[in-house]
Amino acid sequence: MHTPDPSQPSSLELAGSTALITGAGQRIGAACAQALALAGVKVAVHAHHSLAAAQALCHTIQQQGGVAEPFLADLADPRQTTHLLEQVDSQLGTVRILVNNAAIFKPGAFGTTSLEAWQEMLAINLTAPFLLMQAFARALGPVTAGVIVNLLDQRIIRPRPGHLAYTVAKSALWSLTRMAALELAPTIRVNAIAPGPILPAVGMEGEAHFQRIAAATPLGRPGSPQDIVDTLLFLVRHAFITGEMVYVDGGEHL
Ligand SMILES: NC(=O)c1ccc[n+]([C@@H]2O[C@H](COP(=O)([O-])OP(=O)(O)OC[C@H]3O[C@@H](n4cnc5c(N)ncnc54)[C@H](OP(=O)(O)O)[C@@H]3O)[C@@H](O)[C@H]2O)c1
């Protein structure tokens, strides 16, 4: 069990801290919110379309004795994005843990990606995390410890054709992760998780396609949201890691 060292500016006591997890109504984000709540963290469960699911998750966490509130925002809208952080700060206490999980995953090859699709992808998968990180750092100021974890994708190191704007946005988010780790040290640590096949994409390539991709990884199987959760908790707790990315992909990036 990690014991925070108050002499270290990057050390953070989890219990009683506030976390904002974007896109946490369902799937990987919901698993992250649930796990942080079990660790005693007050969780802001952000959702856009999955508000009912976010409310149900908060209800479950509250019944388990935790603190959780749902927050609604369209992260394609910069004003709603910045307002989201302010809302959480005022309702649940200053956010000390920011998990940029929300994303869209839409196909588009180099020759067919429209300007509109490109801008939507960058707005949600890159600009929103940037605005949240900036608002987060501003609210914490120069002395308060905080942690940011950005969800990337192993494709950034091993790109496959067909998801151009998505891969570019996630690659830029990795650059942003490292830049922010440098600029926000020593009080705020900034790390990333690069998943491989964890859950099949919603409403797109089918389950069979997902299983084929998972079977082709070195470990030959899909991962689970718990694999992401374990890595998140590790990165949040580990006071001496910043600017790092952990592949949670069964070796797919190899
Ligand atoms: N699943 C995988 O195997 C896998 C693989 C590689 C990388 N990843 C990365 O890991 C993270 C989680 O993956 P996932 O599959 O659980 O994600 P997901 O289900 O595809 O998306 C997570 C959430 O993002 C939110 N979102 C999308 N557009 C939004 C918008 N305009 N405003 C606000 N929220 C918006 C959605 O919230 P609402 O439902 O409330 O609208 C959605 O539930 C993502 O960053 C993803 O890129 C996942």
The ligand as a Tripos MOL2 file, in Angstrom:
@<TRIPOS>MOLECULE
LIG
   48    52     1     0     0
SMALL
NO_CHARGES

@<TRIPOS>ATOM
      1 N1        -12.1160   -0.2110  -26.1530 N.am      1 LIG1
      2 C1        -10.8760   -0.5120  -26.5010 C.2       1 LIG1
      3 O1        -10.5490   -1.6910  -26.7020 O.2       1 LIG1
      4 C2         -9.8580    0.5940  -26.6670 C.ar      1 LIG1
      5 C3         -8.7270    0.3620  -27.4540 C.ar      1 LIG1
      6 C4         -7.8020    1.3730  -27.6030 C.ar      1 LIG1
      7 C5         -7.9870    2.5980  -27.0040 C.ar      1 LIG1
      8 N2         -9.1020    2.7970  -26.2310 N.ar      1 LIG1
      9 C6         -9.2820    4.1150  -25.6090 C.3       1 LIG1
     10 O2         -9.6880    3.9370  -24.2560 O.3       1 LIG1
     11 C7        -10.6920    4.8970  -23.9050 C.3       1 LIG1
     12 C8        -11.9620    4.1920  -23.4460 C.3       1 LIG1
     13 O3        -12.3760    3.2770  -24.4440 O.3       1 LIG1
     14 P1        -13.9130    2.8520  -24.5910 P.3       1 LIG1
     15 O4        -13.9570    1.8640  -25.7100 O.co2     1 LIG1
     16 O5        -14.4930    2.5280  -23.2770 O.co2     1 LIG1
     17 O6        -14.5020    4.2600  -25.1140 O.3       1 LIG1
     18 P2        -15.9260    4.5080  -25.8140 P.3       1 LIG1
     19 O7        -16.9340    3.6300  -25.1990 O.co2     1 LIG1
     20 O8        -15.7590    4.4460  -27.3030 O.co2     1 LIG1
     21 O9        -16.1500    6.0440  -25.4490 O.3       1 LIG1
     22 C9        -16.1190    6.4820  -24.1030 C.3       1 LIG1
     23 C10       -17.0610    7.6000  -23.9370 C.3       1 LIG1
     24 O10       -16.6340    8.7720  -24.6370 O.3       1 LIG1
     25 C11       -17.7290    9.6420  -24.5660 C.3       1 LIG1
     26 N3        -17.7970   10.6440  -25.6280 N.ar      1 LIG1
     27 C12       -17.7440   10.4630  -26.9560 C.ar      1 LIG1
     28 N4        -18.0020   11.6510  -27.5800 N.ar      1 LIG1
     29 C13       -18.2160   12.5670  -26.6100 C.ar      1 LIG1
     30 C14       -18.5500   13.9490  -26.5970 C.ar      1 LIG1
     31 N5        -18.7470   14.6690  -27.7350 N.pl3     1 LIG1
     32 N6        -18.7000   14.5760  -25.4090 N.ar      1 LIG1
     33 C15       -18.5490   13.8880  -24.2560 C.ar      1 LIG1
     34 N7        -18.2460   12.5870  -24.1910 N.ar      1 LIG1
     35 C16       -18.0910   11.9280  -25.3640 C.ar      1 LIG1
     36 C17       -18.9910    8.7860  -24.6580 C.3       1 LIG1
     37 O11       -19.8720    9.2230  -23.6150 O.3       1 LIG1
     38 P3        -21.4750    9.0590  -23.7350 P.3       1 LIG1
     39 O12       -21.6970    7.5870  -23.9320 O.co2     1 LIG1
     40 O13       -21.9670    9.5800  -22.4490 O.co2     1 LIG1
     41 O14       -21.9150    9.8860  -24.9130 O.co2     1 LIG1
     42 C18       -18.4690    7.3660  -24.4420 C.3       1 LIG1
     43 O15       -19.2320    6.6280  -23.5430 O.3       1 LIG1
     44 C19       -10.8990    5.7670  -25.1410 C.3       1 LIG1
     45 O16       -10.1060    6.9260  -25.0270 O.3       1 LIG1
     46 C20       -10.4020    4.9000  -26.2810 C.3       1 LIG1
     47 O17        -9.9170    5.6410  -27.3790 O.3       1 LIG1
     48 C21       -10.0430    1.8280  -26.0660 C.ar      1 LIG1
@<TRIPOS>BOND
     1     1     2 1
     2     2     3 2
     3     2     4 1
     4     4     5 ar
     5     4    48 ar
     6     5     6 ar
     7     6     7 ar
     8     7     8 ar
     9     8     9 1
    10     8    48 ar
    11     9    10 1
    12     9    46 1
    13    10    11 1
    14    11    12 1
    15    11    44 1
    16    12    13 1
    17    13    14 1
    18    14    15 2
    19    14    16 1
    20    14    17 1
    21    17    18 1
    22    18    19 2
    23    18    20 1
    24    18    21 1
    25    21    22 1
    26    22    23 1
    27    23    24 1
    28    23    42 1
    29    24    25 1
    30    25    26 1
    31    25    36 1
    32    26    27 ar
    33    26    35 ar
    34    27    28 ar
    35    28    29 ar
    36    29    30 ar
    37    29    35 ar
    38    30    31 1
    39    30    32 ar
    40    32    33 ar
    41    33    34 ar
    42    34    35 ar
    43    36    37 1
    44    36    42 1
    45    37    38 1
    46    38    39 2
    47    38    40 1
    48    38    41 1
    49    42    43 1
    50    44    45 1
    51    44    46 1
    52    46    47 1
@<TRIPOS>SUBSTRUCTURE
     1 LIG1         1 GROUP 0 **** ****
